[in-house]
Amino acid sequence: MSRIGQLPIKIPSGVEIKLEGNNVHVKGNKGSLSETFNNNIKISQNEDQLRLERSSDEPEIKALHGLTRALLNNMVIGVTEGFTKSLELVGVGYRVEQKGKNLTLNVMFSHPVNIEPLPEVDLKVQDNRIIVSGINKQKVGEMAAQIRKVRPPNAYTGKGIRYLGETVRIKPGKSARAG
């Protein structure tokens, strides 16, 4: 048995779940999400719990068992609490401005970089930090990765856009190596 796949998913109060074959619709106070899952995983609902069972012990289906459970759990957490990722700009002259829903990054290019948020994702600016939030964990992570990709941290100076709390290993320069 998959250790993750066999764990039940507790459904908090205020969350509605509709099962229609492979389609699962989750609705909560922050919004609603729907997803279609593989036929080999059977999803059943008992009062305030969701349980998953797989059809066979083939390696692909075993992998799907844990994956499906994790995705369903993320859907339930997303519609109740939501997800956030924070990024920080490190470097002299690195700035971010918010214009409506979009962001304008000034990160030492000859031009400003405009970023439009994905659907279901909100972008906020506080000081030199960007906060990406939403109910879909995959889209929040994807949006944060797209923003970081504009100017990833430099390995020699550490300047760039990084996740909050991310440690960047600084390489020694030429003069420090020789010797």
BAVEXKE-436397 format. One record per residue (C-alpha): residue number from 1; x, y, z; residue in three letters. Coordinates in Angstrom, 1 decimal, padded with zeros to 4 digits, always signed. Each point is the difference from the previous one (the first is absolute). Layout:
+-----+--------+--------+--------+------+
! seq !      x !      y !      z ! type !
+-----+--------+--------+--------+------+
! NUM !      X !      Y !      Z !  ala !
...
+-----+--------+--------+--------+------+
This chain:
+-----+--------+--------+--------+------+
! seq !      x !      y !      z ! type !
+-----+--------+--------+--------+------+
!   1 ! +000.0 ! +000.0 ! +000.0 !  met !
!   2 ! +001.0 ! +003.5 ! -000.7 !  ser !
!   3 ! +000.7 ! +001.7 ! +003.4 !  arg !
!   4 ! -001.3 ! +003.3 ! -001.3 !  ile !
!   5 ! -002.8 ! -001.4 ! -002.1 !  gly !
!   6 ! -001.6 ! -002.0 ! +002.8 !  gln !
!   7 ! -000.3 ! +003.0 ! +002.4 !  leu !
!   8 ! -003.5 ! +001.4 ! +000.1 !  pro !
!   9 ! -000.7 ! +003.7 ! -000.9 !  ile !
!  10 ! -001.9 ! +001.8 ! +002.7 !  lys !
!  11 ! -002.6 ! +002.3 ! -001.4 !  ile !
!  12 ! -000.3 ! +003.2 ! +002.1 !  pro !
!  13 ! -003.4 ! +001.6 ! +000.6 !  ser !
!  14 ! -001.1 ! +002.4 ! -002.7 !  gly !
!  15 ! +001.5 ! -002.1 ! -002.8 !  val !
!  16 ! -002.3 ! -001.7 ! -002.6 !  glu !
!  17 ! +001.3 ! -002.9 ! -002.1 !  ile !
!  18 ! -001.8 ! -001.4 ! -003.0 !  lys !
!  19 ! +001.2 ! -003.2 ! -001.5 !  leu !
!  20 ! -001.1 ! -000.7 ! -003.6 !  glu !
!  21 ! +001.9 ! -003.1 ! -001.1 !  gly !
!  22 ! +003.6 ! +001.2 ! -000.5 !  asn !
!  23 ! -000.9 ! +003.7 ! +000.4 !  asn !
!  24 ! +000.3 ! +001.6 ! +003.4 !  val !
!  25 ! -001.4 ! +003.4 ! +000.8 !  his !
!  26 ! +001.1 ! +001.7 ! +003.2 !  val !
!  27 ! -001.7 ! +003.2 ! +001.2 !  lys !
!  28 ! +001.0 ! +002.0 ! +003.1 !  gly !
!  29 ! +000.0 ! +003.5 ! +001.3 !  asn !
!  30 ! +003.0 ! +001.2 ! -002.2 !  lys !
!  31 ! -001.4 ! -001.4 ! -003.3 !  gly !
!  32 ! -000.4 ! -003.3 ! -001.8 !  ser !
!  33 ! +002.2 ! -002.4 ! -001.9 !  leu !
!  34 ! -000.7 ! -003.0 ! -002.2 !  ser !
!  35 ! +002.3 ! -002.7 ! -001.3 !  glu !
!  36 ! -000.3 ! -003.2 ! -002.0 !  thr !
!  37 ! +002.0 ! -003.0 ! +001.4 !  phe !
!  38 ! +001.0 ! -003.4 ! -001.4 !  asn !
!  39 ! -002.6 ! -002.8 ! -000.2 !  asn !
!  40 ! +002.2 ! -002.5 ! +001.8 !  asn !
!  41 ! -000.4 ! +001.9 ! +003.3 !  ile !
!  42 ! -003.4 ! -000.2 ! +001.7 !  lys !
!  43 ! -000.9 ! +003.0 ! +002.2 !  ile !
!  44 ! -002.7 ! -000.5 ! +002.7 !  ser !
!  45 ! -001.5 ! +002.4 ! +002.5 !  gln !
!  46 ! -001.0 ! -001.0 ! +003.5 !  asn !
!  47 ! -001.6 ! +002.9 ! +002.0 !  glu !
!  48 ! +003.0 ! +002.2 ! +000.6 !  asp !
!  49 ! +002.8 ! -002.1 ! -001.6 !  gln !
!  50 ! +001.2 ! -000.9 ! -003.5 !  leu !
!  51 ! +001.6 ! -003.3 ! -000.6 !  arg !
!  52 ! +001.9 ! -001.3 ! -003.1 !  leu !
!  53 ! +000.3 ! -003.5 ! -001.2 !  glu !
!  54 ! +002.0 ! -001.3 ! -003.0 !  arg !
!  55 ! -001.0 ! -002.6 ! -002.4 !  ser !
!  56 ! +003.3 ! -002.0 ! -000.1 !  ser !
!  57 ! +003.5 ! -000.1 ! +001.2 !  asp !
!  58 ! +001.7 ! +001.0 ! -003.2 !  glu !
!  59 ! +002.9 ! +002.5 ! +000.6 !  pro !
!  60 ! -001.7 ! +002.7 ! -002.1 !  glu !
!  61 ! -003.3 ! -000.3 ! +001.9 !  ile !
!  62 ! +001.9 ! -000.1 ! +003.4 !  lys !
!  63 ! +001.6 ! +003.3 ! -001.0 !  ala !
!  64 ! -003.4 ! +001.5 ! -001.0 !  leu !
!  65 ! -001.5 ! -001.0 ! +003.4 !  his !
!  66 ! +002.3 ! +002.3 ! +002.0 !  gly !
!  67 ! -000.1 ! +002.7 ! -002.7 !  leu !
!  68 ! -003.8 ! +000.1 ! -000.1 !  thr !
!  69 ! -000.3 ! +000.2 ! +003.8 !  arg !
!  70 ! +002.5 ! +002.9 ! +000.1 !  ala !
!  71 ! -001.8 ! +001.9 ! -002.8 !  leu !
!  72 ! -003.3 ! -000.5 ! +001.7 !  leu !
!  73 ! +001.4 ! +001.1 ! +003.4 !  asn !
!  74 ! +001.5 ! +003.2 ! -001.6 !  asn !
!  75 ! -003.4 ! +000.8 ! -001.6 !  met !
!  76 ! -001.7 ! -000.2 ! +003.5 !  val !
!  77 ! +002.7 ! +002.1 ! +001.6 !  ile !
!  78 ! -000.1 ! +002.5 ! -002.9 !  gly !
!  79 ! -003.7 ! +000.7 ! +000.3 !  val !
!  80 ! +000.2 ! +000.4 ! +003.8 !  thr !
!  81 ! +003.3 ! +001.7 ! +000.7 !  glu !
!  82 ! +001.6 ! +000.8 ! -003.4 !  gly !
!  83 ! +003.7 ! -000.1 ! -000.9 !  phe !
!  84 ! +002.7 ! +002.7 ! +000.0 !  thr !
!  85 ! +003.6 ! +000.3 ! -001.2 !  lys !
!  86 ! +002.1 ! +003.0 ! +000.7 !  ser !
!  87 ! +002.9 ! +001.3 ! -002.1 !  leu !
!  88 ! +002.5 ! +002.7 ! +000.9 !  glu !
!  89 ! +002.2 ! +002.2 ! -002.3 !  leu !
!  90 ! +003.6 ! +000.3 ! +001.2 !  val !
!  91 ! +002.3 ! +002.6 ! -001.6 !  gly !
!  92 ! +000.5 ! +003.7 ! -000.3 !  val !
!  93 ! -002.5 ! +001.5 ! -002.4 !  gly !
!  94 ! -002.2 ! -003.2 ! -000.2 !  tyr !
!  95 ! -003.6 ! +001.3 ! +000.3 !  arg !
!  96 ! -003.5 ! -001.2 ! -000.5 !  val !
!  97 ! -003.2 ! +002.0 ! -000.6 !  glu !
!  98 ! -003.5 ! -001.1 ! -000.1 !  gln !
!  99 ! -002.3 ! +001.4 ! -002.8 !  lys !
! 100 ! -003.5 ! -001.4 ! +000.5 !  gly !
! 101 ! +000.4 ! -003.8 ! +000.1 !  lys !
! 102 ! +003.3 ! +000.1 ! -002.0 !  asn !
! 103 ! +003.5 ! +000.5 ! +001.2 !  leu !
! 104 ! +002.9 ! +002.0 ! -001.4 !  thr !
! 105 ! +003.5 ! -001.2 ! +000.9 !  leu !
! 106 ! +003.1 ! +002.1 ! -000.3 !  asn !
! 107 ! +002.8 ! -002.5 ! +000.4 !  val !
! 108 ! +003.0 ! +001.6 ! -001.8 !  met !
! 109 ! -001.2 ! -000.7 ! -003.6 !  phe !
! 110 ! -000.1 ! +002.8 ! -002.5 !  ser !
! 111 ! -003.8 ! -000.1 ! +000.2 !  his !
! 112 ! -002.6 ! -000.8 ! +002.7 !  pro !
! 113 ! -001.6 ! -003.4 ! +000.0 !  val !
! 114 ! -003.8 ! -000.3 ! +000.2 !  asn !
! 115 ! -001.6 ! -003.0 ! +001.5 !  ile !
! 116 ! -003.7 ! -001.0 ! -000.2 !  glu !
! 117 ! -001.4 ! -002.4 ! +002.6 !  pro !
! 118 ! -001.4 ! -003.3 ! -001.0 !  leu !
! 119 ! -003.7 ! -000.5 ! +000.5 !  pro !
! 120 ! -000.9 ! -000.8 ! +003.6 !  glu !
! 121 ! +003.2 ! +001.6 ! +001.3 !  val !
! 122 ! +000.4 ! +003.3 ! +001.8 !  asp !
! 123 ! +003.2 ! +002.0 ! +000.1 !  leu !
! 124 ! +000.8 ! +002.5 ! +002.8 !  lys !
! 125 ! +003.0 ! +002.2 ! +000.7 !  val !
! 126 ! +001.3 ! +000.9 ! +003.5 !  gln !
! 127 ! +003.3 ! +001.9 ! +000.1 !  asp !
! 128 ! +002.3 ! -002.0 ! -002.2 !  asn !
! 129 ! -002.0 ! -003.2 ! +000.3 !  arg !
! 130 ! -002.5 ! -001.7 ! -002.3 !  ile !
! 131 ! -002.7 ! -002.1 ! +001.5 !  ile !
! 132 ! -001.6 ! -002.5 ! -002.3 !  val !
! 133 ! -003.3 ! -001.5 ! +001.3 !  ser !
! 134 ! -002.9 ! -002.1 ! -001.2 !  gly !
! 135 ! -002.0 ! -003.1 ! +000.5 !  ile !
! 136 ! +001.7 ! -002.2 ! -002.5 !  asn !
! 137 ! +003.4 ! -001.2 ! +001.3 !  lys !
! 138 ! +001.4 ! -000.9 ! -003.4 !  gln !
! 139 ! -000.8 ! +003.5 ! -001.5 !  lys !
! 140 ! +001.4 ! +001.8 ! +003.0 !  val !
! 141 ! +003.3 ! -001.9 ! -000.3 !  gly !
! 142 ! +000.1 ! +000.5 ! -003.8 !  glu !
! 143 ! -000.6 ! +003.7 ! +000.3 !  met !
! 144 ! +002.7 ! +000.4 ! +002.6 !  ala !
! 145 ! +002.4 ! -002.0 ! -002.1 !  ala !
! 146 ! -000.7 ! +002.2 ! -003.1 !  gln !
! 147 ! +000.7 ! +003.1 ! +002.1 !  ile !
! 148 ! +003.3 ! -001.5 ! +001.4 !  arg !
! 149 ! +001.0 ! -001.0 ! -003.5 !  lys !
! 150 ! +000.2 ! +003.7 ! -001.1 !  val !
! 151 ! +003.2 ! +000.5 ! +002.0 !  arg !
! 152 ! +001.1 ! -003.0 ! +002.1 !  pro !
! 153 ! +002.6 ! +000.6 ! +002.7 !  pro !
! 154 ! +003.5 ! +000.5 ! -001.3 !  asn !
! 155 ! +002.4 ! -002.6 ! +001.3 !  ala !
! 156 ! +002.8 ! +002.5 ! +000.6 !  tyr !
! 157 ! -001.8 ! +003.0 ! +001.5 !  thr !
! 158 ! -003.3 ! -001.5 ! +001.2 !  gly !
! 159 ! -002.0 ! +002.8 ! -001.7 !  lys !
! 160 ! -003.3 ! -000.9 ! -001.7 !  gly !
! 161 ! -003.5 ! -001.3 ! +000.8 !  ile !
! 162 ! -000.2 ! -002.8 ! +002.5 !  arg !
! 163 ! -002.5 ! -001.7 ! +002.2 !  tyr !
! 164 ! -000.4 ! +001.4 ! +003.5 !  leu !
! 165 ! +002.4 ! -002.0 ! +002.2 !  gly !
! 166 ! +001.9 ! -001.5 ! -002.9 !  glu !
! 167 ! +003.7 ! -000.3 ! +000.6 !  thr !
! 168 ! +002.3 ! +000.7 ! -002.9 !  val !
! 169 ! +003.5 ! -001.5 ! +000.1 !  arg !
! 170 ! +002.4 ! +002.6 ! -001.2 !  ile !
! 171 ! +003.0 ! -001.2 ! -002.1 !  lys !
! 172 ! +003.4 ! +001.4 ! +000.7 !  pro !
! 173 ! +001.3 ! +002.4 ! -002.7 !  gly !
! 174 ! +003.1 ! -000.5 ! -002.1 !  lys !
! 175 ! +002.4 ! +001.5 ! +002.5 !  ser !
! 176 ! -001.3 ! -002.0 ! +002.9 !  ala !
! 177 ! +000.3 ! -003.3 ! -001.9 !  arg !
! 178 ! +003.7 ! +000.4 ! -001.1 !  ala !
! 179 ! +002.4 ! -000.6 ! +002.8 !  gly !
+-----+--------+--------+--------+------+
